[in-house]
Amino acid sequence: MPILTSAMDLPPALIQFLGSLAAILALAGLAYWLKLGPEPRLADENAARRAADEAASGFEPVAISIDRDGRGALLRDAEDRVLLLRPHGSHFAGRVLTKAASARPDGEALVIETAERRYGGVRLVLADPKAWVQAIEGIGGS
């Protein structure tokens, strides 16, 4: 059996395979380094509290409603401010909603328009969407 002595003796298909493998590993390493990955999920209220504190330091919720699939949440504090959390890359972005925001039920879901073009709207499947419509409509009231 002959021993391969140089890269010239490698079959072209093997060279192509090794090159592709190196490129895939380099891309995976880059994605890991950039902290890219699957969309984050909120597993429970504690995770929502941590994400809320990261988004709006000092926001202390008294009511929390997490999307059925963990893709976002609405939180209300003692001052009746409402914080909306939604995925942004590998973490959650949050906005304290203003009176310009609107919400409407859509079956089991709640569609929230933040009135911020860059943040956009969100559709969350919540346990009690009508209560959150009232909370959002009450922002900036009384």
Sequence and secondary structure as in RCSB ss.txt:
>XXXX:A:sequence
MPILTSAMDLPPALIQFLGSLAAILALAGLAYWLKLGPEPRLADENAARRAADEAASGFEPVAISIDRDGRGALL
RDAEDRVLLLRPHGSHFAGRVLTKAASARPDGEALVIETAERRYGGVRLVLADPKAWVQAIEGIGGS
>XXXX:A:secstr
     SGGGS HHHHHHHHHHHHHHHHHHHHHHTT  S     SHHHHHHHHHHHSTT  EEEEEE TTSS EEE
EETT  EEEEEEETTEEEEEE  TT EEEEETTEEEEE S TTT EEEEE S HHHHHHHHHTTT  
